[in-house]
Structures are given as structure tokens and as C-alpha cells.
């Protein structure tokens, strides 16, 4: 896959994330919870911190989070542009596209919009968004291909 298609895929992933967040913001009020399934609600929240709401405080300077995240994003983008293995390209595209979606939120709003609330009884997983799902899936794919490739090379 040439580099142009890789960038296109990243932009499509980020656009899909931004579209779902815009839909959630227009369809849900900040104090509303919409029950979708017995274990799934949709509700708006703002994440000022990092993964899973760590350091989630509006007092955190947005640039203290945005600067290192942007640097890491650029590192993954560089890796994506150099990578040759299709499986790892897929995983990196999901990682970069998801991270870009959340960076766009930070630049536009100062926080990441989350709206997916999964729970069991009274235990609630930290609210997340589609970008977080893309990031998670991308990491799993990259790790799976890396382990598979390592195993294949160990048998040589």
C-alpha cells in the first residue's frame, strides 16, 4: 500500500471518529444517559486527562497532555510510512487515526469527547469513544503480528 493510501486511511479513521462524536454531541445532552443494551449506555463526558481518565481534571493544562501525545503520534506516523507488512500497516493506521481523532478534540475543545459507557452492575468501565476503540484494536493487531513474526523468525 503506497503512502498516499495510508494517509487516506488514517484521515478516514479520524473522520469516522469525529463524525460519531459530533452525532453524540448533537443527540445527547450533557446530563442525559441513553440505555442501549443491558450493559451499554451512551452518555457524554469530557476527558481532560489521558487514557481511561487518568489525570482527568479540567485544571490540567491541555498542552501538557497534547505535546507528548502529538510527539508520539508523529513517531507512529513515521513508522506507518516506513512499514512494509500489511498487517502492521493496518494496525498502525488504526492507532494513528484514533490518536489523531482524539488530538483533534483536544485542539478544538480542550478535552476529548467520550460517550460509550459499558458496565456490569454498578461497575462502569471508563467512558470511551470510537477513537479509543481504534487505538485498542490497532495495538492488538500490531502486537499480534509482531509476536507472529518473531515466532516465524525463531524457527529459521
HUVENGI-V131293 format. One record per backbone hydrogen bond with DSSP energy under -1.0 kcal/mol. CO is the residue of the C=O (numbers start at 1). NH is the residue of the N-H. If there is no record, write none. Layout:
# HUVENGI-V131293
<<CO	NH> <CO	NH>>
This chain:
# HUVENGI-V131293
<<2	6> <3	7> <4	8> <5	9> <6	10> <7	11> <8	12> <9	13> <10	14> <11	15> <12	16> <13	17> <14	18> <15	19> <16	20> <17	21> <18	22> <19	23> <20	24> <21	25> <22	26> <23	27> <24	28> <29	32> <34	42> <37	40> <39	119> <40	36> <40	37> <41	117> <42	34> <45	114> <47	112> <50	53> <51	54> <53	56> <54	50> <55	57> <57	60> <61	64> <62	66> <63	67> <65	69> <66	70> <67	71> <68	72> <69	73> <70	74> <71	75> <72	76> <73	77> <74	78> <75	79> <76	80> <77	81> <78	82> <79	83> <85	89> <86	90> <87	91> <88	92> <89	93> <90	94> <91	95> <92	96> <93	97> <94	98> <95	99> <96	100> <97	101> <98	102> <99	103> <100	104> <101	105> <102	106> <103	107> <104	108> <105	109> <106	110> <112	47> <114	45> <115	43> <116	128> <117	41> <118	125> <120	123> <123	120> <128	115> <128	116> <129	133> <130	134> <131	135> <132	136> <133	137> <134	138> <135	139> <136	140> <137	141> <138	142> <139	143> <140	144> <141	145> <142	146> <143	147> <144	148> <145	149> <146	150> <147	151> <148	152> <149	153> <150	154> <151	155> <153	156>>
